[in-house]
Amino acid sequence: MATRPRIVFSPHAREKIARLRHLRITEEVVSSILRNPDKVEEGYMNRKIAQGAIGAEHLVRIVFEETDNMLLVITVYPAGRRRYRM
């Protein structure tokens, strides 16, 4: 049975999450989306972008790097569903 990769937050990601608390975006929400994303896209510099819904109108996009045993969260940002269709 494969083990799930460990999720690690960069200092920048922790700062962004702290600023987004008013939208109820927490490390737990980000971790949950990373473990079960609605969509994953290729990003720049071998990074990936996971996204998941946080309501009828909005979603969270998570830029991360993936290794065999770790997901490093680079940054997190909210977005409108209209812009990033799921």
C-alpha positions as CSV (number, residue, x, y, z in Angstrom):
1,M,0.0,0.0,0.0
2,A,1.4,3.4,-1.0
3,T,1.8,6.0,1.7
4,R,0.4,9.5,1.1
5,P,3.0,12.2,0.5
6,R,3.6,14.6,3.4
7,I,2.3,18.2,2.8
8,V,4.7,20.9,3.7
9,F,3.9,24.7,3.6
10,S,6.4,27.3,2.5
11,P,6.7,30.4,4.6
12,H,5.0,32.3,1.8
13,A,2.1,29.9,1.7
14,R,1.6,30.1,5.5
15,E,1.5,33.9,5.2
16,K,-1.0,33.8,2.4
17,I,-3.2,31.4,4.3
18,A,-3.1,33.7,7.3
19,R,-4.3,36.6,5.1
20,L,-7.1,34.5,3.6
21,R,-8.6,33.3,6.9
22,H,-11.6,35.6,6.3
23,L,-12.5,33.4,3.4
24,R,-12.2,30.3,5.6
25,I,-9.1,29.1,3.8
26,T,-6.9,27.2,6.3
27,E,-4.1,24.7,6.1
28,E,-6.6,21.9,6.7
29,V,-8.7,23.1,3.7
30,V,-5.6,23.4,1.5
31,S,-4.5,19.9,2.6
32,S,-7.9,18.4,1.8
33,I,-7.9,19.9,-1.6
34,L,-4.4,18.7,-2.3
35,R,-5.4,15.1,-1.3
36,N,-8.6,15.2,-3.4
37,P,-8.5,18.1,-6.0
38,D,-11.3,18.9,-8.4
39,K,-8.6,19.6,-11.0
40,V,-4.8,19.6,-11.4
41,E,-3.0,21.5,-14.1
42,E,0.7,21.9,-15.1
43,G,2.2,25.1,-14.0
44,Y,5.5,26.9,-14.6
45,M,8.9,25.5,-13.6
46,N,7.7,21.9,-13.1
47,R,5.1,23.0,-10.6
48,K,1.5,22.0,-10.5
49,I,-1.7,23.8,-9.7
50,A,-4.5,22.0,-7.8
51,Q,-7.9,23.6,-7.4
52,G,-11.0,22.9,-5.3
53,A,-14.3,24.6,-4.7
54,I,-14.9,26.8,-1.6
55,G,-18.4,27.8,-2.4
56,A,-20.8,28.3,-5.3
57,E,-18.8,31.2,-6.7
58,H,-15.2,30.6,-5.7
59,L,-12.4,28.1,-5.6
60,V,-8.9,27.9,-4.2
61,R,-5.9,27.4,-6.4
62,I,-2.8,25.8,-4.9
63,V,0.6,26.0,-6.5
64,F,2.8,23.1,-5.4
65,E,5.9,21.0,-6.2
66,E,5.7,17.3,-6.0
67,T,8.4,14.7,-5.0
68,D,8.1,11.0,-4.2
69,N,7.2,11.6,-0.6
70,M,6.3,15.3,-0.3
71,L,4.0,18.0,-1.6
72,L,5.5,21.5,-1.1
73,V,2.9,24.2,-1.1
74,I,4.4,27.3,-2.8
75,T,1.3,29.6,-2.7
76,V,-2.4,29.7,-2.4
77,Y,-5.0,32.0,-3.9
78,P,-8.7,32.3,-4.2
79,A,-10.3,32.7,-7.7
80,G,-13.7,33.0,-9.3
81,R,-15.1,29.8,-10.8
82,R,-15.9,31.7,-14.0
83,R,-12.2,32.3,-14.7
84,Y,-11.1,28.7,-14.1
85,R,-13.8,26.4,-15.3
86,M,-14.0,23.1,-13.6
